[in-house]
Amino acid sequence: MQSEDYNLVSLVLPSGILDFFSITKVAHTEEVLNICLEEKNIKPEEFKTCKLTSKGFFDEIKVQDFPI
């Protein structure tokens, strides 16, 4: 993704979401803007010293009621 696309799309997303997700793909039509995000595999600060076992991530979903 080009950096100017990344900057524009990041303005649409809630503040702080890119701390936990990466933008992997952006596609649009006249009516729809699809932003694909991938969750980063990072531990919460309070669990940094604990041994955690990953159970994986949820399947992808489509958020259709996001207020801008």
C-alpha positions as CSV (number, residue, x, y, z in Angstrom):
1,M,0.0,0.0,0.0
2,Q,1.2,3.5,-0.8
3,S,2.0,5.7,2.1
4,E,-0.5,8.4,1.0
5,D,-3.3,5.8,0.9
6,Y,-2.3,4.6,4.4
7,N,-2.4,8.1,5.7
8,L,-5.8,8.8,4.3
9,V,-7.3,5.5,5.4
10,S,-5.9,5.9,8.9
11,L,-7.9,9.1,9.3
12,V,-11.1,7.2,8.9
13,L,-10.2,4.6,11.5
14,P,-10.8,5.1,15.3
15,S,-7.8,6.6,17.1
16,G,-5.4,4.0,18.4
17,I,-6.6,1.1,16.4
18,L,-3.4,0.9,14.3
19,D,-1.5,0.2,17.6
20,F,-3.2,-3.2,17.5
21,F,-4.0,-3.8,13.8
22,S,-2.2,-3.4,10.5
23,I,-3.9,-2.3,7.3
24,T,-3.4,-5.1,4.8
25,K,-5.6,-4.0,1.9
26,V,-7.9,-1.2,0.8
27,A,-10.4,-1.5,-1.9
28,H,-13.3,0.8,-2.9
29,T,-16.2,1.2,-5.2
30,E,-18.5,4.2,-5.6
31,E,-20.6,3.0,-2.5
32,V,-18.2,1.0,-0.3
33,L,-14.8,1.4,1.2
34,N,-13.3,-1.9,2.3
35,I,-10.4,-1.7,4.7
36,C,-8.8,-5.1,5.6
37,L,-7.0,-5.1,9.0
38,E,-4.9,-7.8,10.5
39,E,-4.5,-8.1,14.2
40,K,-1.0,-7.7,15.5
41,N,0.2,-10.5,17.8
42,I,1.3,-8.4,20.8
43,K,0.9,-9.0,24.5
44,P,-0.9,-6.4,26.7
45,E,1.6,-4.5,28.9
46,E,0.3,-6.1,32.1
47,F,1.0,-9.6,30.7
48,K,4.5,-8.9,29.3
49,T,6.2,-11.1,32.0
50,C,3.7,-14.0,31.7
51,K,3.9,-17.0,29.4
52,L,0.8,-16.8,27.2
53,T,-0.6,-19.4,24.8
54,S,-2.2,-18.1,21.7
55,K,-5.6,-19.6,20.8
56,G,-5.6,-17.8,17.4
57,F,-7.8,-15.0,16.2
58,F,-11.4,-14.7,15.3
59,D,-12.5,-15.1,11.7
60,E,-12.8,-11.9,9.7
61,I,-16.0,-9.8,10.0
62,K,-17.6,-7.0,8.1
63,V,-18.5,-3.9,10.1
64,Q,-21.2,-2.1,8.2
65,D,-22.4,0.5,10.7
66,F,-19.2,2.3,11.4
67,P,-20.0,6.0,12.2
68,I,-17.6,8.6,10.8
